[in-house]
Amino acid sequence: MRAMAALLRQGRYADEVMAQVPAAGKRQAKVGRNDPCPCGSGLKYKYCCQRT
């Protein structure tokens, strides 16, 4: 937030500032048991990577 405020005080546009500041706090969605496995195997998560 401080980096963002400093750039805005310098007279930069908000679009330009948002492109430079890394996204903080963005999380990936939690994988459900019956969702397709994110590894790309084509199996459900509960039959693939959840069993490890």
C-alpha positions in Angstrom: 0.0 0.0 0.0 2.8 2.4 0.8 4.4 1.8 -2.6 1.1 2.5 -4.3 0.5 5.7 -2.3 4.0 6.9 -3.2 3.5 6.4 -6.9 0.1 8.1 -6.8 1.7 11.1 -5.0 4.2 11.4 -7.8 1.3 12.1 -10.2 1.0 8.7 -11.9 -2.4 7.4 -13.0 -4.1 4.6 -11.1 -4.0 2.2 -14.1 -0.3 2.6 -14.3 0.2 2.2 -10.6 -1.9 -1.0 -10.4 0.1 -2.6 -13.2 3.4 -2.0 -11.3 2.3 -3.1 -7.8 2.2 -6.9 -7.4 -1.1 -8.4 -6.5 -1.1 -9.2 -2.8 -3.5 -11.6 -1.1 -4.8 -13.3 -4.2 -5.4 -16.9 -3.5 -6.2 -19.8 -5.8 -9.6 -21.4 -5.4 -9.7 -24.4 -3.1 -10.1 -27.7 -5.0 -13.1 -29.7 -4.1 -13.1 -33.5 -3.8 -15.4 -33.9 -6.8 -13.7 -31.3 -9.0 -11.3 -32.3 -11.8 -7.7 -32.7 -10.5 -5.5 -29.7 -11.2 -2.6 -32.0 -12.3 -4.5 -32.5 -15.6 -4.9 -36.3 -15.4 -8.7 -36.1 -16.1 -9.6 -37.9 -12.9 -11.5 -36.4 -10.0 -9.3 -34.9 -7.3 -10.5 -37.5 -4.7 -9.2 -40.4 -6.9 -6.0 -38.7 -7.9 -3.9 -36.3 -5.9 -5.9 -36.3 -2.7 -4.9 -39.9 -2.1 -1.2 -39.0 -1.8 
